[in-house]
Amino acid sequence: MDIGGHQKPLQLGTAFPTPTGRGSVRIAVELGAAAVTSAAKVLGTIDPDLPWHEGQHYAPAGVFGFLRDSSPDRWGRR
């Protein structure tokens, strides 16, 4: 993520996809220390379900909204 005032893009964390066995994927997101302590926190949350502290987090609906927004829709899957 590019944030104003930073010389380099800031890596917020890592996504860990896990197949659910039902044809879908559950994705855990692990925020890094740099994301938690940086200016990114001041910009507000990327997703209301993503807590701003270190460790792996799972979305209640299986995928966080900010990841779902970047996924192909029905039209893009054809």
Secondary structure as GFF3:
##gff-version 3
##sequence-region A 1 78
A	DSSP	beta_strand	13	19	.	.	.	ID=ss1
A	DSSP	beta_strand	25	31	.	.	.	ID=ss2
A	DSSP	alpha_helix	33	37	.	.	.	ID=ss3
A	DSSP	three_ten_helix	39	41	.	.	.	ID=ss4
A	DSSP	beta_strand	55	58	.	.	.	ID=ss5
A	DSSP	alpha_helix	65	68	.	.	.	ID=ss6
A	DSSP	alpha_helix	74	77	.	.	.	ID=ss7
###
